[in-house]
Amino acid sequence: MTMTIDDIRTEIEQLSERRTGLWRRLAEGHDSDIARELKALDAELARLYDAQRATRAQLRFGDRAEIVSRARMEERLERAA
């Protein structure tokens, strides 16, 4: 299932709020479970930001496979000329 920009943004906001709360709890004293959860949240947020960038690029420029296909075709035409 492909997520929309709004879905991705909503999930990023929710995870960011969760991460803020965990950082506050971690500031009160070290807890390895919280540290582990923060690391997992950071990885998930990185994945979501990547998905957001890819979705925006696709909306702006079109499907990546089509772009690559057109570029290869243009390259073949240039070599043939």
Secondary structure, DSSP 8 states (H G I E B T S, - for coil): ----HHHHHHHHHHHHHHHHHHHHHHHHS--HHHHHHHHHHHHHHHHHHHHHHHHHHHHHH--HHHHHHHHHHHHHHHHH-
